[in-house]
Amino acid sequence: MAGSPLNPLEPGPADRVGSARPRHSHVAFIGVTGSSNAPSRWGGQAPGIGTSSSLYDVGMRIAAYLAVAMALALFGYLALFSVGFPFLLTGLLMVALVAFRRRPDVIAPALLWPWVFTLGYVLVAPLGCTTSATPAVAQGLGVLGGATRCNGLLFTYAGIAPYSPPIWPALLFGAALATSITMLVRRAIRRRRTPAAAH
């Protein structure tokens, strides 16, 4: 290396021109906590993926989600013979679909199904029955004939006593109504999310 005439140790002009200053490398240093200071590809600071705080938050959210699901299932089981069926089924579906809790197009229709089914069942099912007896004469003997009438919100069931109204029309109507409504809701959610994903 050639020095200047006054100071042999000082780099000369040739050395200054030829020397290249090292460029700083944008390397993200990850500390003990696992957080990164590197800019994200979408702008701004990159989130600390894998940090203890983020894992703790995720664990707490999952625990709260499962706690709500089990509370609904327990209440539904205890009140199964009154109003507990939709609560029980909702809690069981929440547990079964815990991996899809961040997908509205999956979790929302699934949790809506028990409530729409219950509504359809109540609309068609017989809610109360009354039996009336009327005297009649058969082969010269007096007998009592009875008729049973069961009223529902949309339909009325009637038959000769002893008569038990069927419940399969209410089950079929509730299942068909719940399935159609949830399919429409799922399609609407997907259609709404598609333009947002395109942008």
RALIN-V745997 format. One record per pair of residues at least 4 apart in sequence whose C-alpha atoms are under 6 Angstrom apart, sorted by the first residue. I is the first residue (numbers start at 1). GAP is how many residues later the second one is. If there is no record, write none. Layout:
{{I & GAP} {I & GAP}}
This chain:
{{2 & 10} {3 & 5} {3 & 6} {3 & 7} {3 & 8} {3 & 9} {4 & 4} {4 & 8} {11 & 4} {15 & 4} {28 & 9} {28 & 10} {30 & 4} {30 & 5} {30 & 6} {33 & 18} {34 & 17} {35 & 13} {36 & 12} {38 & 8} {39 & 5} {39 & 6} {39 & 7} {40 & 4} {40 & 5} {40 & 6} {69 & 22} {69 & 25} {70 & 4} {70 & 21} {72 & 15} {72 & 19} {73 & 14} {73 & 15} {73 & 18} {76 & 4} {76 & 8} {76 & 9} {76 & 11} {76 & 12} {77 & 11} {79 & 4} {79 & 5} {80 & 4} {80 & 5} {86 & 4} {86 & 28} {86 & 29} {90 & 21} {93 & 4} {94 & 4} {101 & 6} {104 & 4} {105 & 81} {105 & 84} {109 & 73} {109 & 77} {113 & 65} {116 & 62} {117 & 57} {117 & 58} {117 & 61} {120 & 54} {121 & 4} {121 & 49} {121 & 50} {121 & 53} {123 & 30} {123 & 31} {124 & 30} {124 & 46} {125 & 27} {125 & 45} {126 & 24} {126 & 25} {126 & 26} {127 & 25} {128 & 22} {128 & 23} {129 & 20} {129 & 21} {130 & 18} {130 & 19} {131 & 16} {131 & 17} {132 & 14} {132 & 15} {133 & 12} {133 & 13} {134 & 10} {134 & 11} {134 & 12} {135 & 8} {135 & 9} {135 & 10} {136 & 6} {136 & 7} {136 & 8} {137 & 4} {137 & 5} {137 & 6} {146 & 15} {147 & 12} {147 & 13} {147 & 14} {148 & 10} {148 & 11} {148 & 12} {148 & 13} {149 & 8} {149 & 9} {150 & 6} {150 & 7} {150 & 8} {151 & 5} {152 & 4} {159 & 4} {170 & 4} {174 & 4} {175 & 4}}
